[in-house]
Amino acid sequence: MTVSYLTTLDLDAFTEAARAIPYQKVRSNLFPGVEVWIRRDDLLDPLISGNKAYKLIFNLIKARELGVETLITCGGAWSNHLHATAAAGARFGFRTIGIVRGERPPVLSAMLQDAERLGMKFIFVSRELYRQRSQSDFLNRVGVGSAIGAYFPEGGANLAGVRGVHLLGEVIEGTVPINFDQLWVACGTGLTLGGLNSSISSFPVHGVEVLKAGGSVRRAAWHWFAALSQYNTSGLKKKNAGEVDLTDEFHCGGYGKYPIRLQEFHRAFEMQAGIPLDPIYTAKLLYAISQKANEGHFSCGTRILALHSGGLQGRRGFQLGR
Ligand SMILES: *Cc1c(COP(=O)(O)O)cnc(C)c1O
C-alpha cells in the first residue's frame, strides 16, 4: 500500500486523494463470523493524516482565501491535531503557533518534537488558562492577540472541521467496494461521528468511545450533526436522522490507557492483518469489533467497515512490538 502526499491546497485535489484511499479486507481470526474491511485514511498523507486532515481542509482553504499567514491552535502534548496542523503549515506555507496545555517539559514529547521541526512555535499555558480556550479573549491572554492569524479550536472542532468530515462521508458513500452493513469509527470528541452521520445514509455508523466520556461524545455527535444540517441539508436523507449509535465498553479505563489485553490484541491484529494501528484510537476500535464478534453480537456474515482515522505517529508514546 503506497502513501502519497497532499501537495496542493485545493479541494478538488484533496477530494481526489480521498477517493483514491484503499479499502482493505482484513485477514485474521480475531473477528469470528464477520467480514471486516478497513478504509485506510492513515494513507491519505504521512503527516496530515486520518480524520485530522478532513477536519483541517476547509479551515486551511478558508485561511488561504483570507490571506492569513499564521495558524494558531491548541492541544495536549500528544495531540494528533497539533501535529497535523504543524505539518499542514509547513506544507502549504503558513506559520503555525501551538498553544499547549501544561508546563513545557524538559524533554518534549516525540509528537511536539516533530511539530517543532515542522516550524511550529509553542506557547505553554497552565491548565487553568487552557480551560478558557473557547473564550473570546483567550488569544490575548496567552499573548498572541496581535498575531494576524486564524484560530482553529482544539481538535479542529468547528463548522469547517465537520464539513470536512461530511465530505469524507460522501466520499465513502461513493467509493465503497461492497455493500457494507455497518461503519465503525473511533470517537474522542464525537465530531467525526456526527459529521459522518450527516452524510452517510446507506448503512448505520457506530462509534466506539476511547475515553470515559460521560455523555459528551453523544452530545457532540448530535450537536455537530445538527449544526451541519442547518448548513447543508443534503445529508438528511435517512430515517432516524442524527440518532447516535455508541459503545462505551472499550475505553479500557480511559483516554490513553493501554492495558495488557489491548496490547495483546493490538500485536495479534498487526501480525495477522499487517495493518498498523495507533494505541489510542484505532486499536480500541478494532478491539471493540473483535470483542463484539466474539460475544456473538453480529449476525453471521455481517460486513463491517472500520475507518482507519490515522494517528500512527502516536505509537511512539507507547512500548509497542515487543
Ligand atoms: C482525533 C482522532 C479521533 C477522534 O476524532 P473525534 O472527531 O474527536 O471523535 C479518532 N482517531 C484518531 C486517530 C484521531 O487522531
The ligand as a Gaussian input file, in Angstrom:
#p B3LYP/6-31G(d) Opt

LIG

0 1
 C       -8.728000      12.780000      16.884000
 C       -8.831000      11.350000      16.466000
 C      -10.037000      10.613000      16.553000
 C      -11.281000      11.153000      17.203000
 O      -11.985000      12.078000      16.452000
 P      -13.188000      12.908000      17.092000
 O      -13.739000      13.662000      15.963000
 O      -12.597000      13.794000      18.155000
 O      -14.160000      11.958000      17.713000
 C      -10.048000       9.311000      16.070000
 N       -8.920000       8.746000      15.583000
 C       -7.753000       9.397000      15.508000
 C       -6.562000       8.683000      15.001000
 C       -7.662000      10.723000      15.947000
 O       -6.478000      11.369000      15.890000

